[in-house]
Every structure is written in C-alpha cells, then in structure tokens.
Amino acid sequence: MRLFENINIDFLGKRKLFYKISASLLLLSLLTVLIKGLDYGIDFKGGTEVIVSFNKPVELSDVRMAASQIGIGNVEVKTFGTTSENVLIRTPLQEITSEQFDEIVTNLKAAITELIPDTLFSIKEKTINSIVFTFPSPDSANIVTDYLLAKGFQAGLYSQEETNTDVIVRVGISDLIREGLKKKFKDYSFEIIKEDKVGPKIGKELRRDAIIAILLSLIVILIYLGFRFKFVFGFGAVIALFHDVLFTLGIVSFFNGLLPGLNLEITQSVIAAFLTLVGFSVNDTVVVFDRIRENLKIHKTMDLKDLINMSINRTLSRTILTSGTVFLVVLALLLFGGEVNRGFAFTFLVGIITGTYSSIYVASATVYDWSMKRKKGKIEF
C-alpha cells in the first residue's frame, strides 16, 4: 500500500521555521521540568506506597487528613486508576517505630480476643516487621489465621505441619494506614490491595542507572550511525533523539496530574518508554538516511537540498503507515490498558509524534546544514 506516491513537499525550505518551533518547544519543556518538576515513583524516590480500595467513592481530602494524622511523615494521596474508590497513599517512611509497632500489636490482640480469650494465646516471637502468636491447638491457629486475613492483616500459618499451633503476622506501614483509616471511615469497608517498599539508597541507584542507560543508548547510536553512514548522519540523529527525549520529558511533566487518572510518575516503565521511543525514532531516521545514501549514489550531480527533499518524500508513505499503525496500538493501550500501562503508553505516544517529526525537521535538516557549511554541499559514500 503506497500513499503520497507523487508528492513533492519542500521540507528543507521550511527548516528554519521549524528550528524556531523546536527551540521554543524545548525551552518550554525545560522550564516546565524546572518549575513543575518531575514526580518520581516509588522506584526512584524510595519510601512506601500503599493502594487502598474502598467500597464506594471517597474524598481525597478526607483520606489525606486521616493519613496525615497517623504519624507516617509527609503523606502524598492521589487517585489510583480512573475511579475514586482506589486511592494511592505514598509516604517516605520505610519502617514503623516501636511505639507504632506496639499499637498494632494491641490491635492484633484485640482482634484475636474477639474469637478466643486472651488467656488461650501468647506472643512467642517478635521482630521488627512481624509477630508470632502461639495457640493451644492447630484448629484454633487455622481459625485465627482466616479471621485475621478477613480483617485485613497479613497473617499466615507459621508452618504447614499438621501439628503447627503458631500464626505469623507481618507488620508494616499498610497496617498502620489501615488502622488509621478505620477511625475516619467507619461507614466504609476497604482493603489494602498492594504495598511496595523501596529503600532511598536503592531508589537513588535506580535513578542514576536510568539516566546512564538513556545516555549510553544515545552514544551507541551515534557510533553505530557514524560507521554505517557518516559522522554527520550520526550527529544529526543524536541531536534529533535529544530533541525527542527532552520534549517528551517536558510533556510528561506538564500533563502529570493535569487530567483525572493521568498520573505520569517517573517509574521504570516510563524509563522503558523513553528507551523505546529512542529506538523507534532512530529506526525512522535510519530509513530516511538509507534513502538519502541510495539517492546520493544514483543522482551524483543533483543539488543536495533537492536530493534530501526527494528522499523524505519517497519515504513519507512508509513513515505515515508505520507511525500511524503504532500510534493507534499505543493509543488503545493508553485508553484500555489500565493504570499500570498508562505512563508507558502516554510517554511512548508522545515519542511517536516527536520521533516522526524529528526525523524530517531535525535529523535530516541538521545533516543538510552541516554538509553545506563543512562539506560545501557534497557528501560521498
């Protein structure tokens, strides 16, 4: 299927206008990142992230007020997904204090005594994040385990032996949050559906490694295109990739939290989207460069500007079909892929647009201007 078969657009004739447009967009992107900043996810910032699912919609302000009174530091509360029943609570706290631990133990004992008298069980062992209770019989241990699970505690049998009489309960930030929310939302039922914990040191290392991964990918692409074509082609492609990454980063920063359900935190999946858009953009650029090299060998006396324009026009059909198809697929992922895939899909969606644009108005235009200044319009293979 071929589209625009006989089209003849003077792309390079408008390159200075698009240089100005690109420079303006990049400046706005940098200002957005500097002023609004980037919202790092739990992967890179460190801390604890808890997702609470309520049985009916709740006001974020009420959840924020209840969470701030628990004593878990600077709490961040936002909607998780597209409904107001699911709430994400983030705190920089990694572990609970001894006082908070004792409070949870008291609540555990109170929950157990709703089933059996406190004289029939005792605490066998305590650690920083768990507590082990012992009971008079395996049956009572099984009953208490099921009951605590129904109450939302992270309970389980200490061992799977038939004679086991011990129950272990994991204690963490989510237990503290659950107990705090119970006091505020007495008319609601809710459950903790997820708890993630990342140390600040690990988060810092992941953030550094993500930056290194993106920079190394750009360097390797420069080397690869320098060998496959000429250095000027590699330089033009890398300039275009920097353009794509910076502009997309600004868009992610600007739209983060702007629309309901659009939480664009910088997570590992978003970093994967940036690496994917780098690969997608350079692939589109290489197709154009291949056609330029092919035409340079065939039309040796042709003016370089006309030759590059002709090469872009002849690859335009392929570019629109490929980019358009991928765009529709990623758009479907953005709309129907759920909260987990939304950050990746949005980032890559923007990257498809910027990658297609930069292949023409940044990479190819840079090759032309470089060649005119350094090579006097002559490129030989």
C-alpha positions as CSV (number, residue, x, y, z in Angstrom):
1,M,0.0,0.0,0.0
2,R,1.5,3.3,-1.1
3,L,0.3,6.8,-0.2
4,F,1.6,10.2,-1.4
5,E,3.4,8.5,-4.3
6,N,3.9,11.6,-6.3
7,I,4.1,14.1,-3.5
8,N,6.8,16.8,-3.6
9,I,7.0,18.8,-0.4
10,D,9.9,21.2,0.2
11,F,10.6,20.1,3.7
12,L,14.1,21.7,4.0
13,G,12.8,25.0,2.7
14,K,10.8,25.4,5.9
15,R,13.6,24.0,8.2
16,K,14.5,27.4,9.8
17,L,10.9,27.9,10.8
18,F,10.8,24.5,12.4
19,Y,14.2,25.1,14.0
20,K,12.5,28.0,15.8
21,I,9.5,25.9,16.7
22,S,11.6,23.1,18.1
23,A,13.8,25.6,20.1
24,S,10.7,27.2,21.6
25,L,9.2,23.8,22.5
26,L,12.4,22.6,24.1
27,L,12.7,25.8,26.1
28,L,9.1,25.4,27.3
29,S,9.8,21.8,28.2
30,L,12.9,22.7,30.2
31,L,11.0,25.4,32.0
32,T,8.2,23.0,32.8
33,V,10.6,20.5,34.2
34,L,12.5,23.2,36.2
35,I,9.3,24.8,37.6
36,K,6.9,22.0,38.0
37,G,9.5,19.3,38.4
38,L,9.2,15.5,37.9
39,D,7.1,13.2,40.0
40,Y,9.3,10.3,40.8
41,G,7.6,7.0,41.6
42,I,8.5,4.7,44.5
43,D,11.1,3.0,42.3
44,F,13.3,6.1,42.3
45,K,12.3,8.1,45.3
46,G,12.2,5.4,48.0
47,G,9.6,5.0,50.6
48,T,6.4,3.0,50.9
49,E,3.5,3.0,48.5
50,V,0.1,1.6,49.6
51,I,-3.0,1.2,47.4
52,V,-6.3,1.2,49.3
53,S,-9.6,0.0,47.6
54,F,-12.8,1.4,49.2
55,N,-16.3,0.0,48.6
56,K,-17.5,3.4,47.5
57,P,-16.0,6.8,46.3
58,V,-14.1,8.8,48.9
59,E,-12.9,12.4,49.0
60,L,-9.1,12.6,48.7
61,S,-9.0,15.4,51.2
62,D,-10.6,13.2,53.8
63,V,-8.1,10.4,53.1
64,R,-5.2,12.9,53.2
65,M,-6.4,14.2,56.5
66,A,-6.7,10.8,58.0
67,A,-3.3,9.6,56.7
68,S,-1.5,12.7,57.9
69,Q,-2.8,12.1,61.5
70,I,-1.3,8.6,61.5
71,G,2.3,9.8,62.0
72,I,4.0,8.5,58.9
73,G,5.6,11.7,57.7
74,N,4.8,13.8,54.6
75,V,1.9,11.8,53.0
76,E,1.0,12.1,49.3
77,V,-2.5,10.9,48.4
78,K,-3.9,10.6,44.9
79,T,-6.5,8.6,42.9
80,F,-5.3,5.3,41.6
81,G,-6.8,4.5,38.2
82,T,-9.9,6.1,36.8
83,T,-12.3,5.6,39.7
84,S,-12.3,7.4,43.1
85,E,-12.7,4.2,45.0
86,N,-9.0,3.3,44.7
87,V,-6.5,5.6,46.5
88,L,-2.8,5.6,46.4
89,I,-1.0,6.7,49.6
90,R,2.7,7.3,49.5
91,T,5.0,8.0,52.4
92,P,8.8,8.4,52.7
93,L,8.6,6.2,55.8
94,Q,10.3,2.8,55.4
95,E,9.7,1.1,58.8
96,I,7.3,1.8,61.6
97,T,8.5,3.0,65.0
98,S,8.5,0.9,68.2
99,E,5.5,2.8,69.5
100,Q,3.6,2.3,66.3
101,F,4.5,-1.4,66.4
102,D,3.2,-1.7,69.9
103,E,-0.1,0.0,68.8
104,I,-0.5,-2.6,66.0
105,V,0.2,-5.4,68.4
106,T,-2.5,-4.1,70.7
107,N,-5.0,-4.0,67.8
108,L,-4.0,-7.6,66.9
109,K,-4.6,-8.8,70.4
110,A,-8.0,-7.1,70.4
111,A,-9.0,-8.7,67.1
112,I,-7.9,-12.2,68.3
113,T,-9.8,-11.8,71.6
114,E,-13.0,-11.4,69.6
115,L,-12.6,-15.1,68.8
116,I,-10.9,-16.6,71.8
117,P,-10.0,-15.4,75.3
118,D,-6.6,-13.7,75.8
119,T,-5.6,-16.4,78.3
120,L,-5.5,-19.0,75.4
121,F,-2.8,-17.4,73.3
122,S,0.5,-15.7,73.8
123,I,3.2,-13.9,71.9
124,K,6.0,-16.3,71.0
125,E,8.3,-14.1,69.0
126,K,8.7,-10.5,67.8
127,T,10.9,-9.0,65.0
128,I,11.0,-5.5,63.5
129,N,8.3,-6.4,60.9
130,S,6.5,-9.5,62.2
131,I,5.0,-11.1,65.3
132,V,4.3,-14.8,66.1
133,F,1.4,-15.9,68.2
134,T,1.0,-19.4,69.6
135,F,-2.3,-21.1,70.3
136,P,-3.5,-24.2,72.1
137,S,-4.3,-26.3,69.1
138,P,-3.8,-26.4,65.3
139,D,-7.6,-25.8,64.7
140,S,-7.6,-22.5,66.7
141,A,-4.5,-21.4,64.7
142,N,-6.3,-22.0,61.5
143,I,-9.4,-20.2,62.6
144,V,-7.5,-17.2,63.8
145,T,-5.4,-17.0,60.6
146,D,-8.6,-16.9,58.4
147,Y,-10.2,-14.3,60.7
148,L,-7.1,-12.0,60.7
149,L,-6.9,-12.3,56.9
150,A,-10.6,-11.3,56.7
151,K,-9.8,-8.3,58.9
152,G,-7.0,-7.2,56.5
153,F,-4.0,-8.3,58.5
154,Q,-1.1,-10.1,56.7
155,A,-1.5,-13.3,58.6
156,G,-0.4,-16.9,57.8
157,L,0.4,-20.2,59.5
158,Y,4.0,-20.3,60.8
159,S,4.4,-23.7,59.1
160,Q,2.3,-26.2,57.1
161,E,2.8,-29.1,59.6
162,E,-0.4,-30.6,60.9
163,T,0.8,-30.0,64.5
164,N,1.5,-26.3,63.9
165,T,-0.1,-24.0,66.5
166,D,1.7,-20.8,65.6
167,V,0.4,-17.8,63.5
168,I,2.8,-15.2,62.0
169,V,1.5,-11.7,61.2
170,R,3.6,-9.4,59.0
171,V,3.5,-5.8,60.3
172,G,4.2,-2.8,58.1
173,I,3.2,0.7,57.0
174,S,0.0,-0.7,55.4
175,D,-1.2,-2.0,58.8
176,L,-0.6,1.5,60.3
177,I,-2.6,3.1,57.5
178,R,-5.4,0.6,57.7
179,E,-5.9,1.2,61.4
180,G,-5.7,5.0,60.9
181,L,-8.3,4.9,58.2
182,K,-10.7,2.7,60.2
183,K,-11.1,5.6,62.7
184,K,-12.0,8.1,60.0
185,F,-14.0,5.9,57.6
186,K,-16.2,3.9,60.0
187,D,-19.1,3.7,57.4
188,Y,-16.8,2.3,54.7
189,S,-15.2,-1.0,54.0
190,F,-11.8,-1.2,52.4
191,E,-8.8,-3.4,51.8
192,I,-5.1,-2.9,51.2
193,I,-4.6,-4.3,47.7
194,K,-0.9,-3.5,47.3
195,E,2.1,-2.4,49.3
196,D,5.5,-1.6,47.7
197,K,8.6,-0.6,49.6
198,V,11.9,0.7,48.2
199,G,14.9,2.0,50.2
200,P,16.2,5.5,49.4
201,K,19.6,4.2,48.5
202,I,18.2,1.7,46.0
203,G,15.9,4.5,44.6
204,K,18.9,6.7,44.1
205,E,20.9,4.0,42.4
206,L,17.9,3.2,40.1
207,R,17.6,6.9,39.2
208,R,21.3,7.1,38.3
209,D,21.2,3.9,36.3
210,A,18.2,5.1,34.3
211,I,20.0,8.3,33.3
212,I,23.1,6.3,32.3
213,A,21.0,3.8,30.3
214,I,19.5,6.7,28.2
215,L,22.8,8.5,27.7
216,L,24.6,5.3,26.7
217,S,21.9,4.4,24.2
218,L,22.4,7.8,22.5
219,I,26.2,7.4,22.5
220,V,26.0,3.9,21.0
221,I,23.5,5.1,18.3
222,L,26.0,7.9,17.4
223,I,28.8,5.4,17.0
224,Y,26.6,3.0,15.0
225,L,25.3,5.6,12.6
226,G,28.8,7.1,12.3
227,F,30.1,3.7,11.0
228,R,27.0,2.8,8.9
229,F,26.7,6.2,7.2
230,K,28.9,9.2,8.0
231,F,29.6,11.1,11.3
232,V,27.3,13.9,10.2
233,F,24.4,11.4,10.0
234,G,25.1,10.1,13.4
235,F,25.3,13.6,14.8
236,G,22.0,14.6,13.2
237,A,20.3,11.5,14.6
238,V,21.6,12.1,18.1
239,I,20.5,15.7,18.0
240,A,17.0,14.5,17.0
241,L,17.0,12.0,19.8
242,F,18.0,14.6,22.4
243,H,15.1,16.7,21.0
244,D,12.7,13.8,21.3
245,V,13.7,12.9,24.9
246,L,13.7,16.4,26.3
247,F,10.5,17.4,24.6
248,T,8.7,14.2,25.8
249,L,10.1,14.7,29.3
250,G,8.5,18.2,29.3
251,I,5.2,16.9,28.1
252,V,5.2,14.2,30.8
253,S,6.0,16.8,33.5
254,F,3.3,19.2,32.2
255,F,0.4,16.6,31.9
256,N,1.2,14.8,35.2
257,G,-1.9,15.0,37.3
258,L,-3.5,17.5,34.9
259,L,-6.2,15.1,33.9
260,P,-8.1,12.7,36.2
261,G,-6.4,9.3,36.3
262,L,-3.3,10.6,34.4
263,N,-0.6,10.0,36.9
264,L,2.7,10.2,35.0
265,E,5.2,9.4,37.6
266,I,8.8,8.6,36.5
267,T,8.8,4.8,37.1
268,Q,10.8,2.0,35.5
269,S,8.0,1.5,32.9
270,V,8.3,5.2,31.9
271,I,12.1,4.9,31.5
272,A,11.4,1.8,29.3
273,A,9.1,4.1,27.2
274,F,11.9,6.6,26.8
275,L,14.3,3.9,25.6
276,T,11.6,2.5,23.3
277,L,10.9,5.9,21.8
278,V,14.7,6.3,21.2
279,G,14.7,3.0,19.3
280,F,11.6,3.9,17.4
281,S,12.8,7.4,16.4
282,V,16.2,6.3,15.3
283,N,14.6,3.5,13.2
284,D,12.5,6.1,11.3
285,T,15.6,8.3,10.9
286,V,17.7,5.4,9.5
287,V,15.0,4.7,6.9
288,V,15.3,8.3,5.6
289,F,19.1,8.2,5.8
290,D,19.2,5.0,3.8
291,R,17.2,6.6,1.0
292,I,19.4,9.7,1.1
293,R,22.5,7.5,0.7
294,E,20.9,5.5,-2.0
295,N,20.0,8.6,-4.0
296,L,23.4,10.1,-3.5
297,K,24.9,7.2,-5.4
298,I,22.3,7.4,-8.2
299,H,22.0,11.2,-8.5
300,K,25.6,12.3,-8.0
301,T,25.1,15.8,-9.6
302,M,21.8,16.6,-8.0
303,D,21.5,19.5,-5.6
304,L,21.8,18.2,-2.0
305,K,18.7,20.1,-0.9
306,D,16.6,18.7,-3.7
307,L,18.0,15.2,-3.1
308,I,17.2,15.2,0.6
309,N,13.7,16.5,-0.1
310,M,13.2,13.8,-2.7
311,S,14.4,11.1,-0.2
312,I,12.0,12.3,2.5
313,N,9.1,12.5,0.1
314,R,9.7,8.9,-1.1
315,T,9.8,7.5,2.4
316,L,6.8,9.6,3.6
317,S,4.3,6.9,2.8
318,R,6.2,4.3,4.8
319,T,6.7,6.8,7.7
320,I,3.0,7.6,8.0
321,L,1.8,4.0,7.7
322,T,4.3,2.7,10.3
323,S,4.0,5.6,12.8
324,G,0.2,5.7,12.3
325,T,-0.2,2.0,13.0
326,V,2.0,2.1,16.1
327,F,0.2,5.2,17.2
328,L,-3.2,3.5,17.1
329,V,-2.0,0.5,19.0
330,V,-0.4,2.6,21.8
331,L,-3.5,4.8,21.9
332,A,-5.6,1.7,22.6
333,L,-3.1,0.7,25.4
334,L,-3.4,4.2,26.9
335,L,-7.2,4.1,26.9
336,F,-7.8,0.5,27.8
337,G,-4.5,-0.8,29.3
338,G,-5.2,0.2,32.9
339,E,-3.2,2.3,35.4
340,V,-0.1,0.1,35.2
341,N,0.4,0.7,31.5
342,R,-0.8,4.3,31.3
343,G,2.6,6.0,32.0
344,F,4.4,3.9,29.4
345,A,1.7,4.3,26.8
346,F,1.4,8.1,27.2
347,T,5.2,8.6,27.1
348,F,5.6,6.4,24.0
349,L,2.6,8.0,22.3
350,V,4.2,11.5,22.6
351,G,7.5,9.9,21.5
352,I,5.9,8.5,18.3
353,I,4.9,12.1,17.3
354,T,8.2,13.7,18.2
355,G,10.2,10.9,16.6
356,T,8.4,11.2,13.3
357,Y,8.7,15.0,13.3
358,S,12.4,15.0,14.3
359,S,13.4,12.5,11.6
360,I,12.4,15.2,9.0
361,Y,12.8,18.6,10.6
362,V,15.7,17.9,12.9
363,A,17.9,15.0,11.8
364,S,17.7,15.5,8.0
365,A,17.8,19.3,8.3
366,T,20.9,19.1,10.6
367,V,22.6,16.8,8.0
368,Y,21.9,19.3,5.3
369,D,23.1,22.4,7.2
370,W,26.2,20.7,8.4
371,S,27.0,19.5,4.9
372,M,26.5,22.9,3.4
373,K,28.8,24.6,6.0
374,R,31.5,21.9,6.3
375,K,31.3,19.9,3.1
376,K,30.0,22.7,0.7
377,G,27.0,20.5,-0.1
378,K,29.0,17.4,-1.0
379,I,28.6,14.0,0.7
380,E,30.3,11.0,-0.7
381,F,29.9,7.3,0.1
